[in-house]
Structures are given as C-alpha cells and as structure tokens.
Amino acid sequence: MKRLLLPLLLMLSLLIPHAGFADDDVRPGSQRQVRPQSTDQLGGLVNYSRHLLRNRDYQGAADLLETLYEEHPDNPVIISLLKQCYESLQLYSKLEELMRRQVAANPDAISNYLGYAEALARQGKRQEAKAVYDSAIERIEDHTDVRNQGVLQSMITHGLEDEALTFIDDLRRATGDSTFYALLRGMVLQKQKKYGEAALELYAILEDTLGPGDAAERQIAQMLDFVESSPSVEKVLLERSDLFAVGPAMRLLSTHYLRTGQYEKAFDFTITRDSLDGYKGQTLVGYIRDCNERKLFDQAARMGEYVIRRYRNTPPIAQAYFFYADALSHLGRYSEAVSILDSAGAIMIRDREKADVIYRIGRIYLDGLHDYPQALSYFDSVLTMRSSGPITMLTLASIPYCYLGMGELDQARAHLGKLLSRRLNPDMQEEAEYQLAAILFYQNQFDSCRVALNKLVVDYPRGYYVNDALEMMIAMDEAGNQTGLLGRYASALLYEQRQMIDSTAERLSRVAAANESGLAGMALWKLIEIRMDRADTTAALQQIDQMAVRFPESYYLPYGLKIKADVFLLDPGSREEAGTIYRELLEKHPDYPFASEVREKMRRLESEAGSA
C-alpha cells in the first residue's frame, strides 16, 4: 500500500492547485518527471520525503528523492536524504553510484570521498575502497589536518584496519611524532586482539593530561579487567623501565591488583605511588576510599593504620581518619573507630570540622554500639557548637532514632515534628514522615497509621520507604480484626527498631504460631531473616519448610525458597537440589526481583556440570 502513495500524490497534484507538479509532469509511456514550479513546491516535496522516512517508508522516499535528484543534482538536502534511504535499504550499489557522482561534481570535498569509499567497503570492494581513501588522503596536504582523523575513523569503522594503521605510520614519519594518533592506533590494535601492542601505544600518552591521556587510561583499564587481555597488558606495563615515574600506570596496576584480590601488590604499588607524588598522602587516602567502596574493609583498615602512623597530626589528610573509622566500624571494631575519630578531633581547628567528628562518633554509638543515651549526648554536643549546615541537619535527623532506641516514642515523635518544621530535602522529608507513621503503628494507632502511610505512598510514589509502608499496610490487612495479634506484631517491629533481636524473635514466634492468619506468614518470614542474619541456617531452613506447608501462597515463600537454594549451593552434595529449586523459581516466579541473580547462578551450575 505504501508504494501507492507516490502515484496517488502525483495524481492529486493534477487536480489541486499548487500541489507541486506541472500539468505535463506525467506522460503516458515515458519516465515520470517532477518539475517543481517554485522553491516552496520543492520544499514541500522534500518535506514529504522526510515524512516518508519518519514512517520508515524508505522505498517510497527513495522513489521520490531519485526523481528530485535528477532535477536538482546539486541540492545537498536531497542528496543527504537519498543517502539515508539507500543506507536504510542497504542499497549500497546505488549509494556507490550516488557518491561517485558527488565526487565527480565536487572533487575537493573529502566527505564525498569518504561516503564513496564506505559504500564500496560495505560491498566488500576493499581494494576499490582503499584507492578512494588514498585519493582523499592525497587532497589533504597538511599532515596535522583534523580531516585525517575523519579518514582514519572511516577506515576503522568500515573494516580497513590495517590500512588505517599504515596511514598512521605514514603520518608519524611525516610529522616526526611517534605518538601521533596513539589512542586510535591503540584502539585498532585492541580490536585486533594485539593487546600488548595496544598497551604500548596507550602507555606512551598516559600522562598527556591535556589530550587523550584519560581516554588511554580507560582503555588500558578495560583491557586489565578483561581476562583474555589482562596477562599481556600487565606484562607490558611491568616491563616499562619508567613505570614508577608514570603515575597513571601505577594507579592502573594498583587498582587492578585490588580488584583481582592481589592485596599485597596493590598495597605496595600504592605506597610507591605516594612516594612518587612527594609523600602528600592523597594517593593513600584515595586507596582507603576505594577499598571502602568495594567493601574491602580489612584492606581499608590496613592502609588507614599505615596512613595515621606515617602522617600523624597532618591536617591535609584529615579525611583519612574518617575513611579509616568507617572501615573499622564496618569490621565491628567500634572502640577503635571512636579512638581514631577522637584523634581526628584533636587536630581539627574549625568548629565545623570538630562538629563533623562528634557527629560521626555519635553515629557509631547509635548504629554500632546501640548505646542510645551516649549517642544522644554526642548529638546534643553538636547542637551546642557554633556550626550549621549539613552536619546540623544530619544531627537533628539522628536524634529521634536515639529516643526510638530507648523506647521513648513520644519524645521521638516530638523531635520528628520539630525536624519537619524545617526545610528538608525530599529524602529526609520522606524518612521523617515514614518514622512518624511507624510510631503510630508501634503505639497501635492503626487507623491513623494507615492514613499517614497512604499519604506517604501518594506523596513519594518512588520513595525509599514505599515498600516498607506497603508492607506495614499489608500487615494491617492480613490481621483483619485480630487487633491483639497485630499489636504483638507491632511490638516485634518496635523491638527490631531498638535492636533487641531476642525480644523481636520471641514476639514474632508468638504471631507465627497463630492459625489461619496471613500475618502469621509475614511473621514467619521475618523470623527466617533473623535466623539468616545470625547465620543459623539450620533453623532458617526448618522455618522455610514450615512456611511452604502452612503458607504455600505467601508472597514471601519464593524469597524463602531462594534462601534455601543459596544454602544448598554452598554444599557440594546439595548443588543439584539447589539447581532444581532455582529452576522452579524461574518457571513459577519469573517476575520476582531476584530472577536475574537466579539465572546467573543457574548458568554457573550448568557450566560446571558441562565441564565435569
């Protein structure tokens, strides 16, 4: 049907004035001729061809544009649109003829040569394409002309990689610059799997910070991350006599060793980099930060200890104290973390910095040690200091959690109210509103809690606490009119908030024992999570089996079955059973959030079975 549009348009043009065609445009038995009577009429036809292109009627557009091209062979818009048609239709022989004519009409335009050569290359006419590229190169007299890069890019994109390498070598001889187009040359060699040669090319420009040095560093990093190329690239770097004087190369290797678990080498390279930088310490601080981001907290703590010992009382690396304390906290070494922060406070000069230290110590007492009164005393100290800004707001947001931890719900509610009277960012606003709703839940004010949670979900449909809010509302729905049971569940959540896990488990067990209640299934799932957090896999597996029998339709059962399969996966004798569970999960619950993770584990199991 689309092919009928153009003849129909031509017929209509005979009837409708100013449609864009003359009365004698179509002659029976002769080739159709289109002669626009004005610039406006030509523009209308060109726009119509664009309309056909947008609707992917490439053939219809090509038919129209070919006719227009014969009348207007110098019109760049028509030529460009016709090229699009031929490329979309893969009519490379027609594209070849079009670009040959453009070269003949304008032999000084390099872009025409490139289009001509690309059309030839796409048809596999490699030698003809090379000859056209050579013609283009002959017309670029300046060896540093940026148009040379266009030629190179075109060659590389269309499969003439060896010819591109030869051209680069010619340019280097002509300019006397051995690193000319090193980034492009390195990328071509990498594509050809000549990884060592590629690394040599890129290594030469690593320190060119005003040019392609950053891009070269990224390319080498990619090759170091790739199993096939990593050994040869690492070997090339280590063989460079000036390696220790090239900071980016040292950074690449230390990061590579950190990523691959070669921690001794990573540590040593980082120490060496610091010495090359003049013992400024910033390289070491960056290493600690990187380790924390990779959750390598033991390695971060090791470097942190070295930095504090090597650069004690040196303010420029004060950030190291914070990173080090963060690593220690993640390792559960809370007292050491507090001691490190105390040392940081002793060298801080400004109140803002001291307030930051005191706030961080307060968070350790709150989140790590769960010593809520002590945490509150630190937060109160921050508020008495002449400081303002983010630390003050973070402190105000932390204080309600101290009162929640102590079970003083009215105090927590009052401080949340004060916090909400300030201008907060959306994330902090959502968190405060959710905690107010949660307090209503803890206090068994379920109707008011539901109203607050509904408002939260409407106000923050993509918020961080939406799932928690929905889960709390589901609990109220599952409980129905069993308010006593719901009250026990609410007290379990409050104990969980207060980090009183034994009391949490006791309350949840009582709820889970209830018959004919969906809330019992939710309580059982929370018990399973507690068992897994405590590495009590035996009890967790028993409760998962119990959930499968008592609550086979529970939304949380697939999560429990995944945990069961994950546990079996760690036992060589149960890996086959793990695979069976994974397979059933993918068949019955393909839309659950864990689906991609389960597929990956299945692939690994199947790969292991195939290689056995």
N, C-alpha and C positions, 0 to 999 in steps of 0.2 A: 504493500500500500504506500509506503514511503516514497517508492520510486515514481508514483503517480503525481506527487506534489509539484514537481518542477513543470511537467507539461500542463498541469492544471493552472499553475501560476501564469504561464505564458499565454494560455487561452484567455484567462481573465484580463490580461493586460490589453487584449484587443478590444475589450468591452468597457473597461474602466479607465477614464482619462487619467493621465499622469501616473499610470501604474509602472512605468519604467521601460516600456518597449515601443518601438516604432511599428507602424502598420505592416511594413514589409519584413518584419523580423523573422517570420516563419514562412518558408517557401516549400510547397509540396515537392518531394523528391530531392531536396537539397539539404545540405548541412545547416542546422539551426544557427542563426546569427543573432547575437544580442547587442544592440547598439543603444546604450543609454543616451537619452536625449539631453541630459543635464548632469551636473555634478551631484545634485540631490538625488537623481534617479540612480546613479551609480552607487551612491552611499546607501540607498535603500536596499539594493541587491546585495551589497556586501554585508549589510546588517542581517539580511535574511539568511545568508550563508552562515553567519555566526549563530543564528537561531538553530539552523540545522545541525551545526556542530555541537551546540549545547544539548540537543536532543539525540546526539550520537548517530545522526543520520549522515555518516561520513561520505557515503557514496553519493547521496543527493547533493551534499555540499560540494563534493569534488566535481560533479557534473556541471553545476552552475559556475563554479570558480574556473574550471578549464575554459569555459566559453568566455568568461570575462577576461581571463588571462590572455587569450588570443587577441582581444581588442586592446588590452592595456598591459602589455608585457613588462612595462617599467613600474607598475604600481606595487610598492613594497608590501602594502597590506594584503593585497590579493595573493602575492607570492607567499607571504608568511602563512596565510590561512590554507593555501593549497598544500604547502609543506606539511601542515598539521594533518590534513586529510590523508595524504599519502603515507605518513608515518603511522597513523591510526589503522589504516587499511593494510599496512605492510606492503605497499606497492613500491618497492624500492627501485625497480627498473624505471618507473615513471618519475620517482624522486631523482634518480640519477640524471634523466634527461632534462628535468626542470633545472637542476643545479648546474648541469653542463651549459645550458643556455645562459644562466646567470653569470657564470664565469666568463663566457664569451662576450656578454654585454658589458660587464664591469670587471676587467681583469686585475684591477688594483685592490679589490675588496677581499681581504683574507677570509672573511666569514663565508664567502661563496665557495672558496676552495675547500674549506672545512666541511661544509654541507655536502659538496660533491664527493669528497673522499669518504665521508661517513656513509653515504648511500652506496658507494662501491664496496666498502668494507662489510656492510650488512648483507651483501650478496656473496660474500666470500671471495671477492676480487681483490685479493691482498696486494698483489704487485701493482695493479692499476691504482689502488688507493694510495700506495706508497709514492707512486710517481706524482700524484696530485698534491700530496703533502709536501713533496720536495719542491714542487712549483710554488707552493705557498711560502715555504722557507726562503726560497731564492728572492722573494719580493720583500723580505724583512731584512733590511741592511744592518740595522743596529742589533748586535747580539744580546743586548740587555733590554730590548723592546719587550714590553709585557705581552705582546701578541704571541711571542714564542711560547709562553705558558699556555695560552689557549690551544696552540697546535699540540703541545705535549699532552694536555688533558684530553683532547680529542683522540689522539693516538691511543692513549692508555684505555680510555673508555671503550674504544672500538676494536680492541684486541691486537693492536700493533705495539706491543710492549717492548719487544726487542728493538724495534725501530726507534721508539722513544728513548731507550737507554743510549742508543748510538747517537741520537741527536743531542742528548745532554752531554755526552762525552765531547762532541764537536764544539758545543758552546763553551765547555770548560777550557778546551785548548785555546779557543779564540779569546776568551776573557782572562785566562791565566788564574781563574778562581776554581780551586779543587773542590769547593763545597757548593758550587753553583747548582741550584735546584736539588739539593741533597734530600729535602723532605720528599719531593716527588719521586726521586730515584729510590729512596728507601722504601716508599710505599709500593713501588713496582716490584722491587726485589722481594718484599714481604709477600706480595700476591703470588709471586713465582716460587714461594717456599724456600727462598735463599736467605734464611733467617740471619745467619751470621753476617753475610754481606750487607743485609739491610741494617743490622745493628751498627756496623761500622759507619755506614753513611750517616745515620741519625746521631750517633755519638759525637760526630765532628761538629754538630751545630747545637748541642745541648745547652751550651752557655750563651747562646745568641738570644738574650732575653728581649731584645728589641725586634727580633724577627721570628723565625719559626721554631725557636727553642722549645717553647711549651708544647707545641704540637708534636715535635720529635720525642719529647719525654713521654707523652701519652702513647705514642706508637710503640715505644720500647716497653712501656708498662704492659700494654696489651700482649706483646709477644712473651713477656715474662710470665703472664698469667695463663698462657696457652701451653698445654702440656707438650705439644709437638715441637714448639719453637723454644721453649724455656731453656733447655740444656745448652743449645748452641749460643743463644744470646747471652746467657750468664757467663759462658766460657769466654766469649769475645770481650765482655766488659772486664772480667778479671785479668785478662791478658794485657790490658792497656797500661802502659808504663806510667801514664799521668793520671791514672784512675783517682788517686787520693787528692788530686788537685781539682777534680771536676765534681763540684757539689751535687748537681742533679743526678749524676751517675751513682754517687754514694747513696743518695736518697732513694733512688730506684731499687738498689740492691738491698738496703736495709728494710724497705717496705716489702720487697719480695720475700726476704727471709722471714719476716714477721708473719706474712700471710701463709707461708708454707711450713710454719712451725719450727724453723731453724733459729731458735731464740738466741742462742749464743752468738751466732754470726750477726743477727740483727742488732743485738746489744753492742757488740764490738764495732760494727760499722757506724752506728750512731755516735758512739763515743769519739771515733776518729773524725767524723764529720764535725763534731763540736770543736775539736782541736783545730781543724782547718778553718773554721769560722772565727777563730780567735777567742775561744772559750767564752762565748757570750751566753751559752746555756739555752738559747731559744730552740735549738735543734732537739735538745733533750726534753724540753717541755712539750714540744710537738709530739715526740715519741710517746710520752706518757698519755697525752690526749688520744693519740691514735690507738693505743692499747686499750684504753677505756672504751672507746667507740667499738672496738672489736670484741669487747667483753673479756679481754686478756688481762684480768685484774692483777693476777700474780706477777705478770711481766711489768705492768704499770707500777706496781708497788716496788719491784726491784729497782727500776730506774728512778723512782721517786726517792728511795733511800739514798741512792748514789748522788742525785742532784742536791738534796738537802745537805748531805755531808760535804760535797765538793764546793757548793756555793752558799754555804750558811750565811745568813744575815745579808744577803744581796738582794735588795728590793727589786731590781729589774726582772727577776724570775719568781716573784711572789706567787704568780699563777700556778707554779709548780706545786705549792703547798696545797692548793685547792684540789688539783687533779690527784695528787698523792692521797689526800684524805678521802677523796671519793673512792679510789681503788681500795683503800683499807676498809672503808665502810662496806663495800660490796663483798669483801672477804670475811666480814663479820668481826674485824679487828677494831671495834668501836673505840676502845680506850686509847689505842694508838692514834686513831684518826683525830680524836679530841686533842691529844697532846700535840699533834702536828699543827692543828689549827691554832692552838694556844701559842705555839712558836711563831706562826704567821702573824698573829695579832701583835706580838711583841715588836715586830719590825715595821708594822704599818704606822703611817703618820697621820693620814686624814681620817676624820670621823666616818666618812662613807665607807672606807676600806675596813675600818675596825667593826662597823656595824655589819658588814658582809660576813666577817669572820664569826661574830657572835651569832648571827642568824644561822650559819651553817652548823655550828655546834648545837644550837637548839634543834635543828632538824635531825641530827644524829640521835639526840635523846628522844625525840618524838618517834622517828621511823625505825631506828635500830634498837635502841635500848628500851623503848616504851616506858621511859621514866617521864611521865607527863608533867608532874609538878616541876621537875628540874628544867624540862623544855620550856615550860611557861615562864620560868624565872629568866631564862635567856632571852625569850621574845620580849618580855617586859623591859629588859635592859636595852634592847634595840630601840624601843619606842621612846626611851628617855634621852637618847643621844640626838645631837643636832644633825640629823640625817633625814633625807626624804628621797622620794623617787621609788624605783622598783623594789628595793630592799624593804622599805616601809610597807608597801602594799603586800609583798610576799609574807611579811611577818604578820600583818593583820589577818591574812588568809589562813595562816597556820594556827593561830590562837584557838579558833573554835575546835580544832581537832584535839587540842590538849584537853579541853573540857569534855569532849566526846569520850576520849580515852579514860577520863576519870569518872565517867558516868553522870556528869552534871549537865543534863540535857537542856535545862532552862538557860544556863549560862552560855552553852554553845549556841542556842537559838538567838540569844540576845546579841552575841558578838557577830553572828552571821547577819543579823538585821543591821547592825552598825556598818558592816562591810558593804552591804547592798545600798546603803545611803550614799556611798561614794561612786565616782565614775569608774567603772571597771571595764576591762576588755571583755569581749563576748565569752571567751573560755572561762574566765574567772567568775563572770556573772552566772553562767550555766552551772558551774560547780557549786556555788553558794546556794542557788535555788534548789538544786538537787538535794544537798545536805539538809536544807530546811524541810523538804518533803520527807526525807528519810527519818528525821527526828519525829515527825508526826507519826510515821509508821512504828518506830520504836515505842512511842507513847500510846499505841493502839488507837490513835485517832484516824481510823482507816478512811472514813468518808472525806475528811479534809485532805488526807494524803492523796487520795485518788484525784481530787480536783487539782491539787498542786502538780501532780505528775502529768495529768492531761495537758495542763498549760505548758509544762516544760517540753513535752513532745511536740506541741504545736509551735512553740517559740524557737526550738532548736531541733528541727527535724533531722539534721545530720550531726547532731552534737555527740560529744564523747560519752555522755551519761544516758543517752537514749535507750540503749539496750538494758542498762540497769533499771531504768524507770519502767520499761515494758515488763521486765522480769518481776518487778515488785507488784505491778498491776495484775500480772498473770497469777501470782501467788494469792492475791485477794480474790480473784475469780475462782481459782481452784478450791479455796477454802469455803466458798459459799457462805452459809450461815453458821459455820463452825468457828465462831469468833475466839473460843478458847484455844483451839488448835492454832489459829492464825496468830494469837498472842504469843504462844510458845515459839512459833517460827520467828516472830518479830524479835523476841528476846534473844534467840540464837544469833540473828543478824547483828544485834547490838553487841553481844559478846565478841562476835567476829570483828566488829569495828574496833573494839577495845583490845584486840589481840589476846583474848582469853580463850584460847583454842579448845582447851579441855571442856570448859563450860559450853562452848559453842557445840561441840560434838555431842555432849550429853543432851542438850535441848533438841538438836536435830534428830538424835536417835529416838526420842520420845515422839516427835512428829512422824518420823518414818515408820514407826510401829503402828500408826493409825490405819485402820482398814477403810477401804472404799473412799479414798481421798487422793485427788491428784496432787495435793500439796505434799502428801507423803512421798510421792515420786520425786518432787523437787528437793525435799529434804535429804532423800537418799542420794541424789546426785551430788549435793553439797558435801555430804559425808565422804563420798568417793574422792572428791577433790582434796579434802583434808587428809585422807589416808595417803594419797599420792604425794602431797606436799611433804608428808613425813616419811616418805619412801617405804610405807607399809603396803607393799604391793599385794601381799597375801590377803589382807583384809579388804583391799580395794577390789581385787578380783572376785572375792566372795560376794561383795555387795553388788558388783556389776551383774553377776549371775542371778542374784536375788531380784534386781531391777528387771532383768529380762523375763523372769517368771511373773512378777507381780504387776509390772507396768510395761507390757510389750509395746504399747502405743505411745510411750513417753517421748517427747521431743528430745530429751537428753540421753535416751538409750543409745543412739548411734555414736554419741561422743564417748559414752562408756565402753562401747564395743571397740572403738578405735584405740582407747587406752589399753584395753585387753590385748589387742593385736600388737601394739607397740611393746608391751611387756613380753609377749611371746617372741617377738622379733629378736630380743636380746638373748634368747636361749636357742642355741643351735638345734636342739632337739624339737623345738616347737615352731620353727620358722615356716614349715609347711602349713601348720594351722593358722599362723598369722596371715599368710597369703590368702587362705580361704576366707578369713574374716574381711580382709581388705577388699577382696573381690565382691563379696556380698554387699559391702558398704557402697561400693561404686555402682552396683546394679540397682540397689534399692534407694540409695540416698545420694544421687549424683550432684545435687544442688547444695549440699552442705558445705560450709566454708572450708572444711578440711579436704575436699575432694582432690585438689591439685597435689597436696602433700601425699595423700594415699596413692595417687597414680605414680608419683615418683618412686615411692617405696616398692610398689608393685614392679616397676621397671627394673629396679635393682635386684629384686628377688628373682625375676625371670632371667636377668642377665647372669646371675650367679648360677642358676640352675642350668643354663645353656652351656656355661664354661666348665661345669663339673664333669 
